[in-house]
Structure formats: C-alpha cells, structure tokens
Amino acid sequence: MSLFSRKIHRQIASYQKELLETHFREVENMYQKMRGWRHDYRNHIQAMKAHAACGDLSAVISYLDALDADLSTVDTVVKTGNPMTDAILNSKISLARSRDIPVLAEAQIPFTLEIPELDLCAIIGNLFDNAIEASLELPPDKRLIRVYMDMKNTQLYLSFTNFTAGNKLKKQGGRFCSTKGEGRGLGLVRIDSIVKRLDGYLSRNSEDGAFTTELLLPQACSSSPKSTHSSPE
C-alpha cells in the first residue's frame, strides 16, 4: 500500500470514528429525553387527577394538549422492528426536523440483520448527514428528504433522496463530486468501501433538483419484517 493510500485510510478511519461518536451521542440524547418524560409521568397523572377532582375539565384538556405537544418532541418516528436501525433513523430524523427539514420515511426491516451494526450505522448516518447538508442550502419550503428501506428477497434495499440547489451534480473520475468539505467526501468513500466489502450494489443518480442514492446489501433474513410510515411535520 502506498504512502498516499495509507494517509487516505487514516483520514477515513479518523473521520469515521468521529462520525460514529456523533451518531451515538445523538441516539443517547434522544433516549435521555424519553427517559426524562417517563420519569415525570407519575407527576403528570397526579396533576390531572387534581384538576379532575375539582371538576375543571378545561384544565385537564389543556394539560393533555401540553403533554401531547411535549411527547411529540421525544416520541420515536420510525419503528422498523430492528433496534439499531430504529436508533440511527430516529436520531437523524430528529436532527433533520430540528433544522426545519421534513422527512418522509418508510422502513420494513427484519429484527435480525446479518449486516454488522457498525456498518449499517455508518451507511445510514453518512447518507443522512449528506442529505441534511444539501437540504440546508435550500429555503425551508423547498427541503425534503425521502428514505425507503425494505427487503428484496435476501437483500436489504435502501433509498435516500433529497432535493438539491442548482443543476445536476457533476462527476469526476466516475464519481459525483463532493460539494462541501473534506468530511463529506470521506463519507462517500466510506459508504463505497462498506458496500464493496459486503459485496453489495450502489447507485447514485443526480437529476435536476434531486439526488438519489440506492443500495442493495446481501444478507440472510431470519424473521418477518415490520413496517412503519412517517410524515413531515
């Protein structure tokens, strides 16, 4: 391996380590919010009982409305049946929505995947980060990310689509050029290397106003999938 190749591999490894740490922090923050809300659950029940005992129905309704709004900020959006997929998808959807980027997601995933969790986390995390970064270049009313995941026989299919600013992206050396920052370019290289190692298939397509990445990852399916849908807020 050449000195240049070793340097690139070190850069990718360093970037990926930082990226995974960021993903796990996002997941941990999400579940800390959920645990905090559950901790307060009993207090909320007591408060509503007090309003009910006084016959103050309007106060009970107002309290329930406030709780409903609060719960929507911590409730999981996607429930695929696969814990790691749920964790990374929901953390990234929460991050996107916090930046005024609507997400449409549909996922059907078996509980057990043969794909290593770190590889799946890296792929989904990089795809989402790139889509979020591209979306932030657009005005809020033009932003949208679409995510679709499903089993096709014994292969896991993933599709990520986001709207982009400007015209069709250019290719250089057979690959789409990264438009912003070294990290994004390394993220694309990381996805390519994982898909190649897993003997999968990857396709990127840039049409005017949209960029789509599609992947097929071979693996053995051991249980029936569950499905879920989410809508933009």
N, C-alpha and C positions, 0 to 999 in steps of 0.2 A: 504494500500500500504506500502511495507517495506521500510526501510531507503535506502537500495541499489537501489530499483526501483525508489524512488524519486530522488536520485542522478543521475541516468541514464537519467531520464526525464529532469532534469535541464540541464544536459550536452547537450542533444539533442536540447532542446529549445534554449540554448545559441549558439550552433553551427549553427542551422538553421537560427537564427536571423542574424548572421554574414554572412551566405551564401546568404541570400536574399538581404542584403545590398550590397554585392558584385555584385550580378546579376543586381540590379537596377543601380549601378554605371556603369557597362559595357554597359547597354542599353543607359543610359544618354550620355556616351562618344561617342557612335556610332551616336546618333542623333545630338550631338553638331557638329560633323564632317560634317554631312549632311547639317545642318543649315549654317555652315561656307561656304561650297561650294556654296550654293544657294545665300548667301549674295554677293559673288564675281561674280555671273552670269552676271550681267549687265556690269561689268568691262571687263569680257572676251569678251562679244559681241562687245564692243567698240573697243577693241584691234584688233579683227579680221576684223572689218569694216575698220579700219585704214590700215591694210595690203591689204585688197581688193581694197581700193581706190587708192593705189599705184600700183595696178596690180601685187602684189607679191604673186602669187598663192602658191609657195612653202612655204612661211612663214605662210600662212593660214593653209595649210595642216599640217605643223609641230606643229602649235598651237593646232589644233584639236586633233592630236595624243597625245600631252601632256595632254590635258583635258580628253581625253578618259582614259588614264592611271591613272589620278588623281581620276576620278569618280569611277573607279573600286574598289578603296580602301574604298569608303563610300557607294556605292550602296547596297541596300538590296539584299541578295542572294535568300531568300525564301519568297514567298508571298502566304500565305495559305488562306488569307481572314479573319483570326482571329487575331486581333491586338496584344494580349498578347503572343500568340504562335509565331507570326512573330518576336516580340521584343526579346524574350528569345532565339529563334533559331538563329536569325541573330547575336545576340551579341556573342553567343557561337561559331558559325561558324567562325566569325571574329577572335575570340580569338584563335581557333584552327589553322587557317591559318597563324596567326602571329607567331605561333610556328612550322611552317612547317608541319602541319598535314592536308592532304587533307580530305574533307568531301563530301560524296555523300548523298544528301537529297532529299526525295520525300514526300510531305505532301498534304493531302486533308482534310481540316478541315472546318466545318460549322462556319459561322460568330459568332453565339451564342452558347456557350457551357454551360451546366449545371454544369460542374465541376468547383469548386471555383478556381479563377485565381491564388491565392497564392499556392494552392495545385499543380496545373499544372506547375507553375513556379518552385516549389521545386523539382518535379519529373524530369522534363527535365533538370534543372540545375545540379542536382546530377548525373544523368546519363551521361551528357556531361562531367562534371568535372572528373568523374571516367574514362571515355573513353580517355580523354586528358591525364590524369596522366599515364595511362597504355601505351599510344602511345609514350610518351616521353622516355620510356625505350627502344624503338626500334630505329634503324637507320632511317633517314628521308625517304629513299626509300622503307621502309617496313611499313610505317604508313598509316592508312586509317580508317576513321570512316564512317559507313553507318547508316543513320537514315530514318525510314519509319513511316509515320503516316497516318491513314485512318479510315473512319467509317466502321464498320461491323455491319450492322443493326442499333441498338440503342447503340452500344458500340464504344468507341474510342480505336483504336488499335495503340500501339506504339512498335517499334522495334529498338533497338540500338545494333550495332555490331562493335567491334573494334578488331584489331589484338593485340596479346599479346606476350610477351617474354617468352620463356621456354615452359614447358609442360602444360598439363591440370591442372587447378587450383584445389586445394583440398577443401573438405567440412569438416566442423566441427559442430557437432550438427545439421546436416541437412542444414547448410548454407555455402556458399562459404566464405572462409576466406579473410579478407582484407589484402592486401599485404604490404600496406604502410600507416602508420599514423593513428591516432585516428579519425581524421575528416572524412576520407573515410569510416571507419566502421560505424560512426554515420550517414553518408549519406545513407548507405544501410538500416540501421534500420529505418530512416525517410521515405524512399520510401515504405518499408514494411508496416509501420503504416498507411500511407495515403491510400495505396491500400486496406488494410484491412478495414479501416473506410468507404471507398467508395464502399465496397462490390465488389471489383474488383478481377482480376486474375493476378498473376505474375509468370513468369517462367524465370529462369536463366540457361544457358547452356554453359559449357566450353568444347570445343574441342581443339585439338592440334592447337595452333596458332590463336584461335579466341574465343571471349567471347560475348555472345548474351543475352540481356535482352528483354523479351516480356511482355507487359501489355495489359489488357483489362479493360477499365473503363466504367461502365454503365452510360448512360445519355441519355436524350431526344434530338434528333436532330431537330432543328427548321428551317433549311434552307439548300439549296443545297450547297455542298462543291465546293471549287475551288482547282485547282491543280497547282503544280509547280515542277520543277526539277532543280537540280544544279549539276555541275560537278566540280571535283577537279581542282585546278589551278596548 
